[in-house]
Amino acid sequence: MPLTIGRWRIDRYEKTLYLQRQPDPKCSKCRGHGSVEVTPADHDRLIEAVIEPCDCWDPFANIRIPIGRTVITERYPF
């Protein structure tokens, strides 16, 4: 279950915390949705509208924080 503090979303997966910055709610381009329609959707020519991420955020940028440490229990002889 993700936790949201301001524009930051915090997810926990296995032994790692992931921090991701969410779209700016005051952005004039996307109005806080995070995506911008690049070309208008002509239903005669296009099946779907072309949508790209807005400049106010990067959906693929995460901060990864490992929790705990990995303990090596097996030793390989040289």
C-alpha positions as CSV (number, residue, x, y, z in Angstrom):
1,M,0.0,0.0,0.0
2,P,1.7,3.2,-1.1
3,L,2.0,6.2,1.2
4,T,1.8,9.7,-0.2
5,I,3.4,12.7,1.5
6,G,2.9,15.9,-0.5
7,R,4.2,15.2,-4.0
8,W,6.2,12.2,-2.9
9,R,4.9,8.6,-3.2
10,I,6.6,6.0,-1.0
11,D,6.2,2.3,-2.0
12,R,7.7,-0.7,-0.2
13,Y,8.6,-3.8,-2.2
14,E,10.3,-6.7,-0.5
15,K,13.3,-5.1,1.4
16,T,13.4,-1.8,-0.5
17,L,11.7,1.6,-0.3
18,Y,11.0,3.4,-3.6
19,L,10.4,7.2,-3.6
20,Q,8.8,8.8,-6.6
21,R,7.9,12.4,-7.1
22,Q,4.3,12.8,-8.5
23,P,3.1,15.4,-11.0
24,D,2.8,19.1,-9.9
25,P,-0.8,19.9,-9.1
26,K,-0.2,23.5,-10.1
27,C,1.2,22.7,-13.6
28,S,-0.5,24.7,-16.3
29,K,0.1,22.0,-19.0
30,C,-1.3,18.9,-17.4
31,R,-3.2,20.3,-14.4
32,G,-1.7,17.7,-12.1
33,H,-2.6,14.6,-14.2
34,G,1.0,14.0,-15.4
35,S,0.2,13.4,-19.0
36,V,-0.2,15.8,-22.0
37,E,-2.1,15.2,-25.2
38,V,0.3,16.0,-27.9
39,T,-2.0,15.8,-30.9
40,P,-5.8,16.3,-30.7
41,A,-7.7,13.1,-31.1
42,D,-9.3,13.1,-34.6
43,H,-11.5,10.1,-34.4
44,D,-11.5,9.8,-38.2
45,R,-7.8,9.4,-38.5
46,L,-6.5,8.3,-35.1
47,I,-7.7,5.4,-32.9
48,E,-6.3,7.0,-29.7
49,A,-4.8,10.3,-28.8
50,V,-1.0,10.6,-28.5
51,I,-0.2,11.1,-24.9
52,E,3.2,11.9,-23.4
53,P,4.4,12.5,-19.9
54,C,4.4,16.2,-18.9
55,D,7.7,18.1,-18.2
56,C,6.8,18.7,-14.5
57,W,7.7,15.1,-13.6
58,D,9.5,12.0,-14.7
59,P,7.5,8.8,-14.2
60,F,10.6,6.6,-14.6
61,A,12.8,8.3,-12.0
62,N,12.8,6.6,-8.7
63,I,15.0,6.8,-5.6
64,R,15.7,3.3,-4.3
65,I,16.6,2.8,-0.6
66,P,17.5,-0.8,0.5
67,I,16.3,-1.8,3.9
68,G,18.6,-3.9,6.0
69,R,21.6,-5.7,4.6
70,T,22.2,-8.8,2.7
71,V,24.0,-11.5,4.7
72,I,26.1,-14.0,2.7
73,T,25.8,-17.4,4.3
74,E,27.7,-19.5,1.7
75,R,31.4,-19.2,1.0
76,Y,32.9,-20.5,-2.2
77,P,36.4,-21.8,-2.0
78,F,39.0,-20.4,-4.3
